[in-house]
Amino acid sequence: MTHVPAPLDTVHVKLRQAVPADFPTIVELLTRCGLHTSSVTPEGSTYWVADLNGVPSGCIGLEHGEGASLIRSTAVLPEARSQGLGRALVASALTYASLRGDRTVYLFSQEAGDYWRRLGFVPVNADELAAALPGTPQVKSGVCKGWIHDEQAWKHVLGGGGGS
């Protein structure tokens, strides 16, 4: 059976900044989407939850560095996709990063490169990301566990600049 998105006038989407009590929900969303959760933490991070018709259906995290942030843990449940939740979550994270004065936002993504490219991200070497955000939980995890150099990194320059 093919999933047909509901008409927009029947869908209620609410984005909210996560509080510590939301972290079990975030971990559950990530787990249901097959994503890693070991370095997910509210420390030095901001997360958002997207509710679709009152049900937590997506999330995104933003780990903060100096002048840059790292998008991580971007997930939308399969049954809630094609409703604009992912784009809304990414827009919230990019706006927040811009307002906090970040010049660049990075992320890791092996499989969703086309998606990130459509949102203005360009591929970069993982070493650039690690150098820009050495203290973030996901980078520390990647260095400690040795997976960081096998990952594809992406970068989005804020303020309308290009991705050089």
Secondary structure, DSSP 4 states (H G I P E B T S, - for coil): ----PPPGGG--EEEEE--GGGHHHHHHHHHHTT---TT--STTEEEEEEEETTEEEEEEEEEE-SSEEEEEEEEE-GGGTTSSHHHHHHHHHHHHHHHTT-SEEEEE-SS-HHHHHHTT-EEE-HHHHHHH-TTSHHHHHHHHHT-GGGSPEEEEESSS----
